[in-house]
């Protein structure tokens, strides 16, 4: 069995890599012994985005026209399943190259699966209706959603499972806990202003991971001990060994909680439903905590349900 997994945008948002790492582990659990290949649309993004073109490629209009096209994957790779994970319920996805790839793959008889499917914040009813039409066209064999609102939107349209974010499977494949020599806190505010309380006389040393590497602020705009890397495992190792995490990032929260860390999360938008919906996460005095045993039971139930649903589809 050959599975093509569509990778997300690691160097524009490292949190997307956490989704991919978890999703690849889910694939291995539901299709034991399968072979996996990967592809993404980042070639197009880097060449056609002005900022990245200036920084990395110095592309001319000719170079833009000659960029690698995602649709060519169907002529390069032979596979039976196309799997995607993450926030694909969006107007941007529906009008972009990835949806065209999915539609073309479906027309060729490839089986489509979405894992941890979520929707963009403040999504319109029209976009949801357009996505239902898209699902009708590609006829995915299974969708596992990452929050209740996404499940409710599509549960009557396709073979749909009420699930959780794919990033909750990261710990199954990579668990670097137990390496810390001393206590440090993670303070990672990439979408909002960092609270002033972290400026002076904080009890523990602070590390400040920055998740949006391509849009890293100019020199002089960053704070002391800012961390940035193109390697997702660097971030995972830091979160897994922290004392406590303070952040406004959804996937920094998901990663930290599954490694048993307490998190003070600052709400920014409805993407947070990917963990606020979950009954294995509780909140005490403004701090989020996760019941690891309950999480593992939830994950086992979801994997079993996916396998059972696929079996009913004759897969």
C-alpha positions in Angstrom: 0.0 0.0 0.0 1.4 3.4 -1.0 0.2 6.6 0.7 1.1 10.1 -0.5 1.0 12.5 2.4 0.6 16.2 1.7 3.0 18.2 3.9 2.1 21.6 5.4 4.1 24.9 5.6 7.0 24.2 8.0 9.1 27.3 7.4 6.2 29.7 7.5 4.7 28.2 10.7 6.6 25.4 12.4 3.4 24.4 14.2 2.3 22.9 10.9 5.2 20.4 11.1 3.8 19.2 14.5 0.6 18.3 12.6 2.5 16.5 9.9 4.6 14.5 12.4 1.5 13.3 14.2 -0.4 12.6 11.0 2.3 10.4 9.7 2.1 8.4 12.9 -1.6 8.0 12.5 -1.2 6.8 9.0 1.2 4.1 10.2 -1.2 3.0 12.9 -4.2 2.7 10.6 -2.3 1.2 7.7 0.4 -1.0 9.3 3.3 -1.7 6.9 2.3 1.0 4.4 4.8 3.0 2.5 4.6 6.8 2.7 5.9 9.5 0.3 5.6 13.2 0.8 4.9 16.3 -1.2 4.0 19.9 -0.6 3.2 23.1 -2.5 6.0 25.2 -0.9 8.0 25.4 -4.1 5.2 27.5 -5.6 4.9 29.5 -2.4 8.6 30.5 -2.2 8.9 31.4 -5.8 5.7 33.4 -6.1 5.9 35.2 -2.7 7.7 38.4 -3.1 9.4 38.3 0.4 10.7 34.8 0.0 11.8 35.5 -3.6 13.9 38.4 -2.5 15.4 36.5 0.4 16.1 33.1 -1.0 15.6 32.7 -4.8 16.0 36.1 -6.5 13.5 34.8 -9.0 12.7 36.5 -12.3 9.2 36.3 -13.9 10.7 33.5 -16.1 11.7 31.5 -12.9 8.1 32.0 -11.6 6.7 30.5 -14.8 9.1 27.6 -14.6 8.5 26.7 -11.0 7.7 23.1 -10.1 3.9 22.6 -10.1 2.1 20.5 -7.5 -0.1 18.9 -10.1 2.9 17.3 -11.7 3.0 15.0 -8.6 0.3 12.9 -10.3 2.7 12.2 -13.2 5.7 11.5 -11.0 4.3 9.4 -8.1 2.0 6.3 -8.2 0.0 5.8 -5.0 -3.4 4.6 -3.8 -4.1 7.1 -1.0 -3.8 10.9 -0.6 -3.8 12.0 3.0 -4.0 15.6 4.2 -4.2 17.0 7.8 -4.9 20.4 9.2 -6.9 23.5 8.6 -8.1 22.9 5.0 -11.7 24.2 5.5 -10.9 27.6 4.1 -11.5 29.8 1.1 -7.8 29.9 0.4 -7.6 26.1 0.1 -10.6 25.9 -2.2 -9.1 28.3 -4.7 -5.5 27.1 -4.5 -3.3 24.5 -6.1 -3.8 21.9 -3.4 -7.5 21.6 -3.9 -6.8 21.2 -7.7 -4.4 18.3 -6.9 -7.0 16.7 -4.6 -9.7 16.9 -7.3 -7.4 15.6 -10.0 -6.3 12.7 -7.7 -9.9 11.8 -6.9 -10.8 11.8 -10.6 -7.9 9.3 -11.1 -9.4 7.0 -8.5 -7.1 7.9 -5.6 -8.7 7.5 -2.2 -8.7 10.8 -0.2 -8.5 11.0 3.6 -8.4 14.1 5.9 -7.0 13.8 9.4 -7.5 16.4 12.1 -9.5 18.5 9.7 -10.1 22.1 11.0 -11.5 25.3 9.6 -10.2 28.9 9.4 -11.3 31.4 12.0 -14.4 33.4 11.3 -15.3 31.2 8.4 -18.4 32.2 6.3 -21.4 30.0 5.7 -20.7 30.3 2.0 -17.2 28.8 2.4 -18.6 26.0 4.5 -21.2 25.4 1.7 -18.5 25.5 -0.9 -16.4 23.0 1.0 -19.4 20.6 1.2 -19.6 20.9 -2.6 -15.9 20.2 -2.8 -16.3 17.1 -0.6 -19.1 15.9 -2.9 -16.7 16.2 -5.8 -13.7 14.4 -4.3 -15.8 11.9 -2.2 -13.2 11.3 0.5 -13.4 7.8 2.1 -13.0 9.3 5.6 -12.6 12.5 7.5 -11.4 12.8 11.1 -12.1 16.3 12.4 -10.2 18.1 15.1 -13.0 20.0 16.8 -16.7 19.9 17.3 -17.7 22.7 15.0 -15.9 21.1 12.1 -17.6 17.8 12.8 -21.0 19.4 13.1 -20.5 21.1 9.7 -19.7 18.0 7.8 -21.0 15.0 9.7 -23.9 14.5 7.4 -21.9 15.1 4.2 -19.2 12.4 4.4 -17.9 9.5 6.4 -16.9 11.7 9.3 -15.4 10.9 12.7 -15.3 13.4 15.7 -11.6 13.4 16.4 -8.7 15.5 17.6 -5.8 17.4 16.2 -3.2 15.2 14.5 -0.5 16.9 16.5 -1.7 15.0 19.6 0.1 11.9 18.2 3.6 13.6 18.2 4.5 12.1 21.6 4.0 8.6 20.1 6.9 9.0 17.7 9.1 11.6 19.5 9.3 12.0 23.3 12.4 13.9 24.4 11.3 14.5 28.0 13.9 14.0 30.8 16.8 16.0 29.4 16.5 19.2 31.4 19.4 20.0 33.8 17.5 22.9 35.3 14.1 24.7 35.2 13.3 27.2 32.5 10.0 28.6 31.3 8.8 28.9 27.7 7.3 32.3 26.8 6.1 32.3 23.2 3.9 35.1 22.1 4.0 35.3 18.3 0.5 36.6 17.6 0.0 39.1 20.4 2.3 41.3 22.6 4.2 39.5 25.3 2.8 40.4 28.7 5.0 42.8 30.6 5.3 40.5 33.6 8.0 38.6 31.7 10.2 41.6 31.2 12.0 41.7 34.6 12.8 39.5 37.6 11.1 36.4 36.4 11.6 33.4 38.7 13.0 31.1 36.0 15.2 31.6 32.9 13.0 32.2 29.8 13.3 30.8 26.3 11.2 32.5 23.6 10.5 30.2 20.6 9.5 32.0 17.4 7.3 29.8 15.2 7.0 31.9 12.0 10.6 31.6 10.7 10.1 33.2 7.3 8.5 36.3 8.9 11.1 36.5 11.7 11.3 40.2 12.9 14.1 42.5 11.9 17.1 42.8 14.2 16.2 44.9 17.2 12.6 43.8 17.4 13.2 40.5 19.1 13.5 39.8 22.8 16.3 38.2 24.8 16.8 34.4 24.3 14.6 34.2 21.2 14.8 30.8 19.7 14.3 30.0 16.0 15.1 27.0 13.9 14.1 25.2 10.6 14.1 21.9 12.6 10.7 21.1 14.3 12.4 18.6 16.7 14.4 21.5 18.2 11.1 23.1 19.3 9.6 19.9 20.5 12.6 19.2 22.7 12.4 22.7 24.3 8.7 22.4 25.0 9.0 18.8 26.3 11.6 19.8 28.9 10.2 23.2 30.1 9.0 23.9 33.6 5.8 25.8 32.3 4.7 27.2 29.0 3.1 30.7 28.4 1.9 31.2 24.9 -0.7 32.5 22.4 0.1 29.6 19.9 -2.3 26.7 19.4 0.2 24.1 18.5 2.7 25.2 21.1 -0.1 24.5 23.6 -1.0 21.1 22.1 2.6 20.0 22.2 3.3 21.2 25.7 0.1 19.7 27.2 0.8 16.2 25.7 4.3 16.3 27.2 2.7 16.9 30.6 3.4 20.6 30.9 1.1 23.2 32.4 0.2 26.0 29.9 -1.1 29.5 30.4 -2.7 30.1 27.0 -3.7 33.6 25.7 -6.7 33.2 23.4 -6.5 34.7 20.0 -9.1 33.1 17.8 -11.3 30.0 17.3 -8.3 27.8 16.2 -8.0 27.2 19.9 -11.1 24.9 19.7 -8.5 22.2 18.7 -7.8 21.9 22.4 -10.5 23.8 24.2 -13.0 21.3 23.0 -11.3 18.3 24.5 -12.6 16.6 27.7 -9.1 15.4 28.6 -7.9 19.0 29.1 -8.9 21.0 32.2 -8.4 24.5 33.4 -7.4 25.5 36.9 -6.7 29.1 37.9 -6.1 30.1 34.3 -3.7 27.2 33.7 -4.4 24.3 31.2 -3.5 20.8 32.2 -3.9 17.5 30.3 -4.8 14.0 31.6 -2.3 11.8 29.7 -4.2 8.6 30.5 -7.4 10.1 29.1 -5.7 11.4 26.0 -4.2 7.9 25.3 -7.6 6.3 25.6 -9.1 8.9 23.3 -6.4 8.3 20.7 -6.8 4.6 20.9 -10.6 4.9 20.5 -10.1 7.2 17.4 -7.6 4.8 15.7 -10.0 1.9 16.3 -12.9 3.9 14.9 -10.9 4.9 11.8 -10.0 1.3 11.2 -13.5 0.1 11.7 -14.9 2.7 9.3 -12.3 1.9 6.7 -13.1 -1.8 7.0 -16.8 -1.0 6.4 -15.6 0.7 3.2 -13.9 -2.5 2.2 -10.4 -1.1 2.8 
